């Protein structure tokens, strides 16, 4: 994983090491190795919560961002930020993808979230929240629908109200690791965080009864210490699950499609009308849902579009640089 490095200058103050535990606009809160906490300006540096950093001794700036072992990255959702990435969280070990059992099942969103999680370098785990609000039949139906796209990914049903399933979350979030929670607003992330920590650290809000959507109750990404020695990285609800350029995310999230594709006659098979297409044969035989193939195609096309945005952004930057250099 890449990171931004500011070359040291001979006159620089001594540097102190630590980890970014909260990120607000223009400011990083850093937990230093000596357990003290400082607030430092972000000046010309791409910073994410979870980053291991060196801070200038005068606490004026981030001196260096260490190489990231993992990074949850998406295309920036702000209008006008085409071709710009946003690192939601870094140096995470597990990504908990939270879906509420009492909301409409959204397999397409889950597919996107799994692509992001796999590409981050962390291990995804699906959390099925609010199971105390439905009966066993609804719970089983929703879990089956999510399992159909969360292949080989553990699904943990939980209730923050009754405590059911929280012990498994704590087992996964054991000492020394960092976990991140992502999910739409209203799925119960803040309530779950409060239940794991043992007291209220995140505000919660009522969810609208008509569509089960909630307001953003987490306003800044931050690292929260958990009993037992783990760190929990809570993020604001991600309304737009936009992809960045994928590494292995699409291949791992759509393992079923790729396994059939490996048996196609032609290596560059488009899975349309080519002879001996194993993917189309699997669809005809009922072994693969055509919706999965269509969803994968949309995400591949989106990824290619992001790559084009990046290239166009580089071209525009080169043009501006050329104009500045002309006499």
Backbone bond lengths (Angstrom), bond angles and torsions (degrees), N, CA, C in turn:
res aa  C-N    CA-C-N  psi(-1)  N-CA   C-N-CA  omega(-1)  CA-C   N-CA-C  phi
1 X - - - 1.463 - - 1.522 109.64 -
2 X 1.338 115.28 140.33 1.453 118.34 -176.57 1.519 110.20 -83.71
3 X 1.315 115.38 167.75 1.459 121.80 177.45 1.513 107.97 -157.46
4 X 1.323 114.82 156.43 1.463 120.76 179.57 1.520 109.17 -88.34
5 X 1.308 115.62 133.75 1.460 120.02 179.82 1.520 109.05 -124.60
6 X 1.321 116.56 129.01 1.460 121.73 173.58 1.515 108.23 -97.04
7 X 1.343 118.80 115.13 1.464 120.17 -178.79 1.520 111.10 -58.40
8 X 1.309 117.51 137.00 1.471 120.17 -179.58 1.520 111.18 -70.43
9 X 1.314 114.82 148.94 1.451 121.44 174.72 1.518 108.75 -110.38
10 X 1.319 118.09 148.56 1.467 120.57 -177.61 1.516 113.06 -55.94
11 X 1.345 116.73 -31.00 1.452 119.48 -176.44 1.510 114.40 -91.02
12 X 1.338 117.25 4.48 1.458 120.10 -178.57 1.523 111.80 -63.69
13 X 1.347 115.15 149.85 1.460 120.33 172.52 1.518 108.88 -70.27
14 X 1.329 117.43 160.11 1.469 119.96 175.89 1.520 110.14 -56.23
15 X 1.333 117.03 151.50 1.458 120.50 -178.16 1.523 110.02 -106.64
16 X 1.338 115.03 151.92 1.456 123.39 177.31 1.519 108.42 -121.33
17 X 1.329 117.02 142.82 1.453 121.29 -176.88 1.523 111.00 -99.45
18 X 1.332 115.39 151.57 1.455 120.30 177.88 1.508 111.27 -175.65
19 X 1.316 115.65 -166.52 1.461 121.80 -178.45 1.515 110.12 -131.54
20 X 1.316 116.92 138.06 1.464 121.97 178.43 1.525 108.45 -72.69
21 X 1.333 117.67 118.93 1.457 121.19 -177.82 1.530 112.69 -109.14
22 X 1.319 117.22 -10.20 1.463 120.37 175.65 1.512 108.55 -155.73
23 X 1.328 114.71 145.26 1.459 120.13 -179.61 1.513 108.80 -131.22
24 X 1.327 115.62 119.29 1.458 122.47 172.39 1.519 106.89 -116.63
25 X 1.305 116.04 167.70 1.465 119.20 -177.08 1.526 110.47 -57.93
26 X 1.331 115.32 112.33 1.460 120.13 176.21 1.509 115.35 85.51
27 X 1.337 118.01 -5.36 1.460 120.26 -175.31 1.524 110.97 -134.71
28 X 1.341 115.91 143.08 1.459 122.92 172.68 1.519 108.89 -116.52
29 X 1.331 116.40 133.98 1.451 121.17 170.06 1.518 106.99 -98.27
30 X 1.338 116.41 123.39 1.460 121.69 -172.30 1.527 110.02 -118.54
31 X 1.340 115.24 128.36 1.461 121.47 172.26 1.523 107.40 -90.28
32 X 1.331 116.54 110.28 1.456 120.63 -177.28 1.524 111.18 -77.97
33 X 1.315 115.31 164.05 1.467 120.82 -177.69 1.528 112.63 -61.28
34 X 1.334 117.23 -23.87 1.472 119.92 179.01 1.530 111.89 -88.73
35 X 1.367 116.10 11.30 1.471 123.94 177.24 1.522 113.83 76.94
36 X 1.326 118.54 2.72 1.452 120.07 173.36 1.528 109.16 -82.56
37 X 1.325 115.55 158.72 1.464 121.51 -177.20 1.523 109.03 -120.62
38 X 1.334 116.36 131.97 1.458 121.20 178.71 1.522 109.17 -129.47
39 X 1.310 115.13 157.13 1.465 121.86 177.75 1.521 107.59 -114.80
40 X 1.338 115.44 124.92 1.463 120.85 -171.59 1.520 109.56 -128.11
41 X 1.317 115.95 143.17 1.466 120.79 177.55 1.523 109.80 -71.07
42 X 1.357 115.30 144.56 1.457 121.08 170.86 1.524 107.58 -94.87
43 X 1.303 116.81 107.84 1.467 120.70 -177.48 1.518 108.68 -119.84
44 X 1.332 115.96 106.38 1.459 120.92 175.50 1.515 114.47 63.27
45 X 1.330 117.43 26.22 1.455 121.09 -176.73 1.518 109.63 -132.80
46 X 1.329 116.56 134.66 1.456 120.88 176.07 1.528 108.67 -81.24
47 X 1.325 116.54 112.56 1.459 122.42 -175.24 1.524 108.86 -118.13
48 X 1.325 116.56 142.98 1.457 121.80 174.31 1.523 108.98 -131.70
49 X 1.320 116.22 151.06 1.457 119.54 173.96 1.528 108.61 -63.07
50 X 1.325 115.52 133.53 1.452 120.98 -176.07 1.511 113.48 102.20
51 X 1.330 117.72 -13.17 1.460 121.20 179.57 1.527 111.19 -63.32
52 X 1.327 115.48 140.29 1.459 121.56 168.60 1.523 106.41 -90.20
53 X 1.325 116.91 126.42 1.458 120.12 -171.41 1.522 111.18 -135.18
54 X 1.330 114.61 161.77 1.451 122.98 166.19 1.524 107.17 -109.01
55 X 1.317 115.58 134.26 1.460 122.01 -178.31 1.524 108.88 -112.06
56 X 1.312 116.88 138.44 1.464 119.83 177.83 1.525 109.48 -61.91
57 X 1.315 115.39 145.86 1.455 120.84 -175.42 1.507 114.21 -60.18
58 X 1.337 117.34 -22.07 1.463 120.02 177.55 1.533 111.87 -90.93
59 X 1.354 115.84 2.93 1.472 123.01 178.18 1.526 112.36 61.16
60 X 1.317 116.10 27.45 1.461 120.02 -179.14 1.528 112.37 -86.80
61 X 1.335 117.17 -26.03 1.465 118.20 -174.95 1.516 110.69 -161.04
62 X 1.349 113.88 164.41 1.457 121.02 169.79 1.522 107.37 -76.05
63 X 1.307 117.16 119.98 1.457 121.74 -177.72 1.529 111.22 -79.58
64 X 1.340 117.21 -39.86 1.459 120.83 -178.41 1.519 110.02 -158.24
65 X 1.329 116.27 143.24 1.459 122.21 171.46 1.520 107.13 -105.49
66 X 1.323 116.67 121.81 1.455 120.33 -178.48 1.522 111.19 -70.68
67 X 1.311 115.98 160.73 1.460 120.86 179.03 1.525 109.94 -57.53
68 X 1.333 115.87 134.12 1.458 121.47 -178.46 1.524 110.08 -86.43
69 X 1.331 117.03 132.97 1.465 119.95 176.33 1.520 111.14 -82.32
70 X 1.321 117.52 -19.67 1.462 122.82 175.77 1.515 107.83 -158.49
71 X 1.333 116.34 156.34 1.461 119.88 179.75 1.524 109.65 -157.15
72 X 1.313 116.01 123.65 1.459 122.02 175.64 1.523 107.02 -85.34
73 X 1.331 116.21 108.54 1.464 121.78 -168.58 1.519 110.69 -124.76
74 X 1.314 116.43 137.61 1.462 121.31 175.42 1.522 109.36 -136.94
75 X 1.321 115.97 168.95 1.464 121.49 172.97 1.514 107.50 -72.36
76 X 1.333 116.31 133.37 1.461 120.50 -177.67 1.521 109.77 -59.08
77 X 1.327 116.01 134.56 1.467 120.67 -175.11 1.522 113.05 -89.65
78 X 1.342 118.06 -8.56 1.455 119.46 -179.40 1.518 110.63 -68.15
79 X 1.325 115.98 139.09 1.451 120.43 178.66 1.525 109.49 -63.46
80 X 1.315 115.67 135.31 1.452 120.52 -178.72 1.510 113.70 90.32
81 X 1.359 116.63 -1.81 1.473 120.13 -178.54 1.525 110.41 -102.47
82 X 1.308 117.16 43.26 1.461 121.09 -179.29 1.532 109.96 -65.69
83 X 1.326 115.03 134.46 1.450 119.62 178.45 1.511 114.16 74.78
84 X 1.343 117.55 16.68 1.458 122.17 -179.43 1.519 108.64 -113.95
85 X 1.318 117.04 132.75 1.457 120.52 179.63 1.516 111.30 -91.15
86 X 1.334 114.85 156.68 1.458 121.87 173.15 1.523 107.64 -128.30
87 X 1.329 116.55 119.86 1.459 121.07 176.45 1.523 106.97 -87.95
88 X 1.324 116.45 108.97 1.457 121.99 -177.02 1.522 110.89 -73.83
89 X 1.332 116.51 -38.51 1.466 121.08 -177.72 1.515 108.76 -159.51
90 X 1.333 116.72 150.44 1.464 119.67 179.65 1.523 110.73 -132.88
91 X 1.338 113.99 160.92 1.474 121.98 177.74 1.527 111.76 54.80
92 X 1.324 115.02 48.14 1.458 121.55 179.23 1.524 108.95 -107.18
93 X 1.325 115.22 152.13 1.463 121.29 -179.77 1.517 112.46 -104.24
94 X 1.327 117.00 -35.58 1.462 121.87 -177.87 1.524 108.85 -135.04
95 X 1.333 116.14 135.10 1.460 121.39 173.12 1.525 108.11 -108.20
96 X 1.325 116.66 113.35 1.456 121.90 174.26 1.534 108.01 -86.29
97 X 1.315 116.49 117.79 1.465 122.06 179.23 1.519 107.52 -100.15
98 X 1.332 117.24 110.72 1.455 121.93 -170.01 1.533 110.77 -97.48
99 X 1.341 115.47 127.48 1.464 123.22 173.06 1.525 108.01 -129.12
100 X 1.319 117.11 139.72 1.461 121.68 -179.49 1.521 110.54 -90.05
101 X 1.333 116.22 134.74 1.455 120.76 -176.80 1.524 112.28 -71.19
102 X 1.328 117.35 -20.72 1.461 120.30 -177.21 1.526 112.78 -96.27
103 X 1.319 116.78 11.59 1.466 121.70 176.69 1.528 109.03 -110.25
104 X 1.330 115.85 165.36 1.463 119.80 177.83 1.518 110.06 -60.14
105 X 1.324 117.13 133.60 1.466 121.08 -179.92 1.525 108.73 -66.31
106 X 1.327 115.68 130.56 1.464 120.82 -178.76 1.523 108.87 -124.73
107 X 1.336 115.88 84.52 1.459 120.49 -179.20 1.518 111.80 -65.65
108 X 1.317 117.35 -35.17 1.470 119.63 -178.09 1.526 110.61 -66.34
109 X 1.322 117.93 -40.86 1.465 119.40 176.46 1.519 110.46 -63.58
110 X 1.325 117.12 -42.27 1.461 120.21 -179.99 1.525 110.77 -61.19
111 X 1.329 117.55 -40.22 1.462 120.26 177.35 1.524 110.69 -58.46
112 X 1.329 116.55 -44.73 1.464 120.58 178.97 1.527 111.00 -62.38
113 X 1.316 115.91 -45.76 1.464 119.80 -178.75 1.526 111.17 -63.05
114 X 1.321 117.03 -36.77 1.461 119.90 178.62 1.523 111.06 -68.55
115 X 1.341 117.31 -37.66 1.466 119.81 175.29 1.521 109.84 -59.64
116 X 1.343 116.80 -46.51 1.463 120.67 178.42 1.528 111.01 -60.06
117 X 1.333 116.05 -44.21 1.459 120.01 -176.93 1.522 111.25 -66.51
118 X 1.323 117.87 -46.49 1.463 120.74 179.11 1.526 110.72 -62.07
119 X 1.326 116.54 -41.76 1.462 119.55 -179.81 1.517 112.76 -67.50
120 X 1.323 117.19 -22.76 1.467 119.87 -178.64 1.515 111.88 -68.23
121 X 1.332 116.64 -25.21 1.451 120.50 -174.57 1.518 112.60 97.14
122 X 1.346 116.98 -2.69 1.460 121.98 177.42 1.527 110.05 -95.34
123 X 1.328 116.05 174.76 1.464 122.14 178.28 1.521 109.62 -97.72
124 X 1.347 118.88 123.65 1.461 119.65 178.43 1.529 112.20 -82.66
125 X 1.324 115.54 143.78 1.466 123.70 172.48 1.518 106.48 -136.21
126 X 1.333 117.45 128.72 1.461 120.96 178.52 1.523 108.90 -87.76
127 X 1.334 115.64 131.06 1.464 121.91 177.02 1.525 107.92 -110.07
128 X 1.325 116.27 120.82 1.460 121.93 178.81 1.528 107.53 -100.17
129 X 1.328 115.81 102.48 1.462 121.01 -170.56 1.526 112.55 -92.71
130 X 1.328 114.98 166.58 1.469 125.16 173.60 1.527 112.91 64.26
131 X 1.331 118.35 33.90 1.462 119.77 -177.25 1.524 112.11 -69.56
132 X 1.339 116.92 -11.97 1.468 119.43 176.10 1.519 112.14 -74.54
133 X 1.345 117.45 -9.29 1.465 120.77 -175.79 1.521 113.47 -94.72
134 X 1.346 118.08 -4.36 1.464 120.92 -178.19 1.526 109.40 -132.98
135 X 1.336 115.18 165.78 1.461 118.61 177.41 1.522 110.25 -84.52
136 X 1.327 116.38 173.83 1.463 121.53 -174.61 1.520 112.39 -62.75
137 X 1.333 117.10 -34.78 1.465 120.26 -178.44 1.523 111.24 -65.50
138 X 1.334 116.60 -43.78 1.469 120.47 178.28 1.515 110.09 -65.63
139 X 1.318 116.21 -44.33 1.456 120.77 178.39 1.525 110.84 -56.20
140 X 1.338 117.18 -48.36 1.462 121.24 -178.63 1.524 111.47 -63.37
141 X 1.330 117.14 -39.51 1.464 120.98 -179.99 1.520 111.57 -65.29
142 X 1.336 116.65 -45.62 1.464 120.19 -179.64 1.524 110.43 -64.91
143 X 1.324 117.05 -43.43 1.464 119.54 -179.10 1.528 110.94 -63.42
144 X 1.321 116.75 -37.15 1.470 119.90 178.22 1.522 110.97 -64.87
145 X 1.328 117.02 -40.65 1.464 120.60 179.83 1.527 111.29 -66.04
146 X 1.333 116.91 -39.30 1.458 119.44 178.08 1.526 110.93 -70.69
147 X 1.319 117.16 -36.99 1.467 121.11 179.18 1.523 111.73 -62.63
148 X 1.329 116.21 -27.50 1.469 120.33 -178.66 1.521 112.25 -64.64
149 X 1.340 117.40 -23.01 1.469 120.11 179.46 1.529 111.46 -115.45
150 X 1.337 117.49 -20.45 1.471 120.80 178.65 1.525 108.52 -92.75
151 X 1.326 115.80 69.91 1.458 121.42 -174.39 1.529 110.35 -72.19
152 X 1.316 116.09 128.68 1.470 122.60 179.69 1.521 112.65 59.05
153 X 1.324 116.89 23.16 1.462 121.84 177.42 1.525 107.73 -112.89
154 X 1.318 116.70 129.15 1.459 120.33 -179.12 1.525 110.54 -66.76
155 X 1.345 115.57 138.39 1.460 122.12 174.85 1.524 107.75 -114.84
156 X 1.329 116.27 124.71 1.463 121.40 -177.84 1.525 108.86 -113.94
157 X 1.335 118.69 107.91 1.474 120.86 174.93 1.532 109.42 -74.71
158 X 1.320 116.71 133.48 1.463 119.02 -177.81 1.528 111.14 -140.84
159 X 1.302 114.50 158.31 1.458 122.16 169.26 1.519 107.41 -133.66
160 X 1.307 116.40 116.79 1.467 119.88 178.38 1.522 110.63 -70.82
161 X 1.327 117.12 -21.05 1.456 120.90 -178.91 1.525 111.79 -79.08
162 X 1.335 117.05 -44.44 1.471 120.51 -177.25 1.523 112.48 -95.53
163 X 1.329 116.95 -16.30 1.454 120.63 -178.77 1.520 113.98 90.41
164 X 1.308 117.29 -3.66 1.461 120.09 -179.13 1.535 110.31 -62.30
165 X 1.312 116.14 131.12 1.460 122.07 176.82 1.511 114.88 85.61
166 X 1.334 118.30 -13.21 1.463 119.99 -176.23 1.529 111.99 -67.62
167 X 1.345 116.43 -29.73 1.449 119.01 179.57 1.527 110.70 -63.54
168 X 1.325 117.15 -37.38 1.465 120.11 177.37 1.530 110.56 -66.34
169 X 1.320 117.53 -38.99 1.467 120.36 176.01 1.519 109.87 -60.14
170 X 1.327 116.52 -42.87 1.468 120.25 -179.93 1.524 111.32 -66.62
171 X 1.330 117.60 -34.90 1.468 120.31 176.79 1.522 110.95 -63.07
172 X 1.326 116.05 -41.16 1.464 120.14 179.38 1.527 110.09 -69.78
173 X 1.325 116.00 -42.75 1.473 121.29 -179.37 1.519 108.90 -87.22
174 X 1.323 116.23 65.17 1.463 119.62 -176.87 1.529 111.10 -86.60
175 X 1.307 115.56 177.54 1.461 121.90 -174.00 1.530 112.02 -56.53
176 X 1.313 115.23 134.45 1.456 121.21 172.36 1.510 115.84 91.19
177 X 1.336 118.69 -3.68 1.458 119.01 -179.79 1.524 110.19 -112.21
178 X 1.327 114.42 164.48 1.459 121.79 178.13 1.519 108.94 -117.91
179 X 1.322 116.15 131.16 1.463 120.72 178.90 1.522 108.61 -119.27
180 X 1.321 115.72 148.30 1.460 121.41 177.22 1.517 108.99 -120.10
181 X 1.317 116.33 144.59 1.455 122.41 176.21 1.525 108.52 -112.05
182 X 1.320 117.25 126.28 1.462 120.79 173.83 1.517 108.26 -128.14
183 X 1.306 115.62 156.24 1.454 120.49 -179.42 1.507 110.10 161.71
184 X 1.311 115.45 164.70 1.454 120.73 -179.79 1.520 110.10 -68.83
185 X 1.329 116.57 161.68 1.459 120.65 175.13 1.526 109.50 -63.86
186 X 1.318 115.60 140.12 1.448 119.92 176.07 1.506 115.62 92.30
187 X 1.345 118.23 0.76 1.469 119.67 -178.56 1.529 112.05 -86.85
188 X 1.326 117.16 -4.01 1.459 119.96 175.52 1.511 115.08 97.56
189 X 1.349 117.44 21.76 1.461 119.04 -179.52 1.531 111.92 -64.01
190 X 1.322 116.76 -45.91 1.467 119.48 -177.15 1.523 111.40 -64.57
191 X 1.332 117.51 -39.90 1.462 120.72 177.53 1.530 110.36 -63.57
192 X 1.320 116.22 -39.32 1.465 121.13 178.32 1.529 110.98 -65.38
193 X 1.326 116.70 -42.69 1.465 120.93 177.50 1.521 109.76 -58.62
194 X 1.329 116.88 -47.54 1.461 120.58 179.86 1.522 111.47 -59.91
195 X 1.343 116.78 -40.28 1.461 120.71 -179.72 1.525 111.19 -65.93
196 X 1.325 117.32 -38.17 1.461 120.37 -179.23 1.518 112.10 -72.52
197 X 1.337 115.83 -38.62 1.466 119.74 -178.59 1.521 110.81 -74.06
198 X 1.333 116.82 -34.14 1.450 120.13 179.28 1.504 114.14 104.03
199 X 1.324 117.11 -5.78 1.454 121.69 174.66 1.515 107.70 -155.58
200 X 1.327 116.82 169.63 1.457 120.12 -173.86 1.521 110.83 -77.26
201 X 1.319 115.53 113.38 1.460 121.06 174.54 1.521 110.74 -116.19
202 X 1.333 116.88 -14.45 1.459 121.22 177.68 1.522 108.87 -126.05
203 X 1.323 115.81 135.66 1.454 120.04 175.52 1.518 109.86 -68.63
204 X 1.319 115.88 146.42 1.455 120.57 174.97 1.517 108.68 -119.05
205 X 1.336 114.93 158.51 1.457 119.59 -178.35 1.517 109.06 -137.89
206 X 1.315 114.61 157.12 1.456 118.86 178.23 1.525 109.86 -67.14
207 X 1.336 115.67 148.31 1.455 121.92 177.43 1.518 108.50 -100.60
208 X 1.331 117.39 135.50 1.453 120.85 -179.97 1.524 110.36 -60.96
209 X 1.300 116.61 134.81 1.462 120.36 -176.16 1.514 112.91 -73.29
210 X 1.350 117.90 -23.41 1.459 119.04 -175.16 1.516 112.74 -76.72
211 X 1.334 118.36 -35.49 1.465 119.24 -177.07 1.518 113.49 -131.12
212 X 1.346 117.10 5.04 1.465 122.28 177.13 1.524 113.04 60.69
213 X 1.333 116.17 25.96 1.460 119.77 177.37 1.523 109.22 -100.37
214 X 1.296 116.10 150.52 1.462 120.66 -179.24 1.512 111.06 -123.48
215 X 1.323 114.92 172.96 1.453 120.44 174.31 1.523 109.07 -84.34
216 X 1.323 115.61 162.26 1.460 119.78 173.95 1.522 108.28 -69.31
217 X 1.340 118.54 110.71 1.452 121.03 179.39 1.515 111.51 -97.39
218 X 1.319 118.03 -16.82 1.455 122.35 172.80 1.526 106.93 -101.53
219 X 1.330 117.78 119.92 1.452 120.58 -172.63 1.518 113.03 -103.76
220 X 1.320 117.40 -13.26 1.458 120.26 178.55 1.519 108.57 -143.97
221 X 1.330 115.71 142.94 1.464 119.33 176.77 1.519 108.59 -74.51
222 X 1.339 115.90 136.91 1.459 118.59 179.65 1.522 110.59 -156.02
223 X 1.344 114.76 155.62 1.452 122.53 175.32 1.522 108.84 -92.04
224 X 1.323 115.89 131.82 1.456 121.51 -178.62 1.526 108.43 -122.00
225 X 1.337 118.62 126.47 1.471 119.88 178.01 1.519 110.93 -70.25
226 X 1.325 116.60 137.26 1.457 122.26 177.62 1.521 110.22 -104.76
227 X 1.328 117.65 148.47 1.464 119.21 172.03 1.524 109.22 -57.58
228 X 1.304 117.06 130.69 1.457 119.78 -177.67 1.509 113.48 107.53
229 X 1.333 117.39 -9.40 1.458 119.11 171.95 1.505 117.30 101.10
230 X 1.333 118.90 3.92 1.468 120.83 176.53 1.528 109.79 -90.78
231 X 1.322 115.15 165.52 1.459 121.86 173.72 1.524 108.43 -114.82
232 X 1.310 115.36 136.65 1.460 121.28 178.53 1.515 108.45 -113.50
233 X 1.323 115.69 124.41 1.457 120.60 179.77 1.516 108.03 -103.46
234 X 1.323 115.77 108.92 1.459 120.89 179.49 1.520 109.01 -98.57
235 X 1.312 115.77 137.06 1.460 120.80 -178.17 1.514 109.59 -122.47
236 X 1.345 118.14 153.54 1.455 119.60 172.71 1.523 110.15 -59.08
237 X 1.335 117.13 152.88 1.462 120.55 179.41 1.514 111.38 -55.28
238 X 1.325 117.00 134.21 1.459 121.37 -179.08 1.521 109.41 -92.36
239 X 1.324 115.73 98.25 1.471 118.73 179.48 1.530 110.04 -68.38
240 X 1.317 116.92 -40.14 1.461 121.01 -178.51 1.524 109.13 -109.66
241 X 1.331 116.41 109.95 1.465 120.55 178.25 1.524 106.64 -92.13
242 X 1.328 115.40 79.36 1.462 120.84 -176.96 1.521 109.65 -93.98
243 X 1.318 115.85 140.74 1.458 120.79 -176.82 1.515 111.77 -84.33
244 X 1.320 115.06 152.71 1.450 122.55 165.87 1.524 105.53 -105.61
245 X 1.306 117.62 -177.72 1.463 118.69 178.89 1.516 109.68 -63.12
246 X 1.319 116.06 130.88 1.460 121.44 -171.41 1.513 111.65 -88.96
247 X 1.319 115.28 146.17 1.459 120.97 171.88 1.512 108.36 -95.95
248 X 1.329 115.35 -86.36 1.464 120.69 178.04 1.523 110.79 -113.13
249 X 1.324 117.28 5.00 1.452 120.96 -173.14 1.517 114.23 -58.38
250 X 1.332 116.83 -50.28 1.463 119.89 -178.15 1.524 110.52 -64.97
251 X 1.317 116.87 -42.27 1.462 119.84 -179.78 1.526 111.40 -62.16
252 X 1.319 117.93 -39.27 1.468 120.14 -178.32 1.520 111.47 -78.36
253 X 1.328 118.02 -37.04 1.459 120.87 179.95 1.527 111.75 -71.04
254 X 1.327 116.73 -26.20 1.467 121.83 179.67 1.530 109.89 -117.10
255 X 1.320 114.68 46.38 1.460 120.52 -178.56 1.521 112.19 -56.64
256 X 1.335 118.09 -36.33 1.460 121.41 -178.58 1.526 111.44 -63.06
257 X 1.331 117.37 -42.23 1.462 120.86 179.07 1.523 110.67 -65.82
258 X 1.331 116.75 -44.04 1.461 120.78 -177.16 1.527 111.76 -68.69
259 X 1.323 117.86 -33.07 1.463 119.58 178.10 1.525 111.01 -64.63
260 X 1.331 117.07 -40.41 1.469 119.91 175.63 1.522 110.57 -69.40
261 X 1.331 116.91 -38.74 1.470 120.79 -178.31 1.525 111.75 -62.24
262 X 1.318 117.37 -29.98 1.467 120.61 178.70 1.520 112.51 -62.61
263 X 1.328 117.32 -19.02 1.458 121.34 -178.82 1.515 113.07 -99.99
264 X 1.343 116.12 4.32 1.466 119.15 176.89 1.528 110.32 -66.89
265 X 1.325 115.33 152.36 1.467 120.40 -179.06 1.519 111.34 -65.59
266 X 1.338 116.33 -40.30 1.463 120.70 -177.52 1.529 110.49 -107.06
267 X 1.318 115.40 135.20 1.454 119.98 -177.71 1.531 111.46 -63.39
268 X 1.329 117.64 -34.48 1.466 121.40 -178.96 1.528 111.63 -97.29
269 X 1.313 117.20 27.95 1.466 122.31 -179.19 1.525 110.40 -58.92
270 X 1.330 116.27 133.65 1.465 122.04 179.29 1.521 111.64 -93.84
271 X 1.326 116.77 -2.76 1.467 122.88 177.53 1.527 111.32 62.09
272 X 1.339 114.39 41.40 1.459 120.47 177.51 1.528 109.21 -111.05
273 X 1.332 116.73 -86.05 1.468 119.85 -179.83 1.525 111.89 -128.77
274 X 1.342 117.16 22.63 1.458 120.67 178.53 1.530 109.67 -69.25
275 X 1.330 116.83 148.50 1.476 119.64 177.32 1.523 111.29 -68.02
276 X 1.324 115.97 146.18 1.466 123.05 177.34 1.530 112.15 56.76
277 X 1.330 115.71 41.55 1.473 119.92 176.21 1.528 108.16 -83.85
278 X 1.316 116.49 113.27 1.464 121.14 -177.51 1.523 112.00 -69.54
279 X 1.328 117.53 -27.60 1.457 120.79 179.53 1.524 110.36 -68.66
280 X 1.335 116.32 -48.07 1.465 119.54 178.25 1.530 111.33 -65.13
281 X 1.314 116.70 -33.70 1.456 119.92 177.45 1.532 110.46 -66.52
282 X 1.317 116.87 -40.37 1.459 121.02 178.01 1.527 111.44 -63.33
283 X 1.334 116.27 -36.56 1.472 120.45 177.02 1.526 109.87 -66.13
284 X 1.341 116.98 -44.33 1.466 120.20 179.18 1.528 111.66 -63.78
285 X 1.325 116.16 -34.88 1.469 120.55 -178.79 1.520 113.19 -81.85
286 X 1.333 116.81 -5.54 1.456 120.32 179.89 1.514 114.50 82.08
287 X 1.329 117.16 13.49 1.458 120.86 179.92 1.535 112.62 -90.20
288 X 1.325 117.09 -11.73 1.463 121.91 -179.31 1.520 108.56 -142.97
289 X 1.307 116.09 132.00 1.460 121.55 178.64 1.526 108.72 -79.01
290 X 1.320 116.64 127.97 1.464 120.25 -179.57 1.528 111.29 -59.57
291 X 1.343 116.89 -27.18 1.465 120.34 179.19 1.522 110.72 -62.52
292 X 1.324 117.02 -34.00 1.467 120.65 178.46 1.529 110.71 -64.52
293 X 1.317 116.64 -43.42 1.469 120.45 178.61 1.522 110.41 -63.49
294 X 1.316 116.98 -43.80 1.467 120.60 179.93 1.527 110.95 -64.76
295 X 1.328 117.22 -39.56 1.472 120.71 179.32 1.519 110.54 -64.78
296 X 1.331 116.48 -41.63 1.460 120.13 178.90 1.525 110.56 -63.27
297 X 1.330 116.64 -41.92 1.473 119.99 179.35 1.520 111.07 -60.47
298 X 1.334 116.93 -41.24 1.470 119.99 179.79 1.528 111.05 -63.18
299 X 1.325 116.38 -40.80 1.458 119.33 -179.16 1.524 111.71 -70.61
300 X 1.330 117.07 -37.49 1.469 120.28 175.59 1.526 109.68 -62.54
301 X 1.352 116.99 -43.61 1.459 120.90 178.95 1.523 110.91 -63.75
302 X 1.319 116.36 -38.74 1.469 119.97 178.47 1.522 110.66 -64.68
303 X 1.319 115.57 -41.36 1.460 119.57 178.59 1.535 111.28 -62.43
304 X 1.328 116.81 -42.35 1.467 120.39 177.60 1.522 110.86 -62.96
305 X 1.331 116.47 -36.48 1.461 120.43 178.02 1.529 110.51 -65.14
306 X 1.328 116.64 -39.97 1.473 120.45 178.05 1.526 110.15 -63.42
307 X 1.326 116.66 -40.75 1.468 119.94 177.54 1.523 111.05 -61.50
308 X 1.337 116.75 -39.57 1.463 120.10 177.15 1.526 110.98 -64.98
309 X 1.328 116.62 -39.81 1.469 120.26 177.45 1.524 110.65 -60.78
310 X 1.327 116.33 -40.79 1.462 120.23 179.49 1.526 110.57 -63.94
311 X 1.323 116.04 -45.18 1.465 119.84 -179.86 1.520 110.77 -62.57
312 X 1.342 116.48 -41.43 1.462 120.18 179.75 1.525 110.46 -66.02
313 X 1.305 117.02 -37.66 1.462 120.53 178.63 1.525 110.22 -64.16
314 X 1.333 116.78 -42.09 1.468 120.64 177.83 1.522 109.98 -63.46
315 X 1.338 116.69 -42.43 1.477 119.85 179.20 1.524 111.05 -61.15
316 X 1.326 117.32 -43.48 1.459 120.53 179.67 1.526 111.64 -65.34
317 X 1.333 116.86 -38.67 1.461 120.57 177.82 1.521 110.69 -65.82
318 X 1.339 116.35 -39.66 1.467 119.98 177.83 1.521 111.00 -63.67
319 X 1.340 115.96 -39.50 1.465 119.54 179.79 1.525 110.53 -64.59
320 X 1.331 116.14 -43.53 1.465 119.18 179.80 1.534 110.20 -64.22
321 X 1.330 116.73 -40.16 1.445 120.02 178.68 1.516 111.58 -64.10
322 X 1.345 116.89 -38.21 1.460 120.94 179.50 1.511 111.26 -65.73
323 X 1.365 115.97 -41.53 1.452 119.10 -179.70 1.526 111.57 -64.37
324 X 1.337 117.16 -36.29 1.461 120.16 -179.75 1.513 111.54 -68.47
325 X 1.353 117.65 -29.68 1.451 120.39 -175.34 1.534 111.67 -81.92
326 X 1.334 117.18 -17.32 1.467 118.68 -177.59 1.531 110.25 -70.66
327 X 1.342 116.78 141.76 1.481 119.24 -179.38 1.520 111.82 -69.07
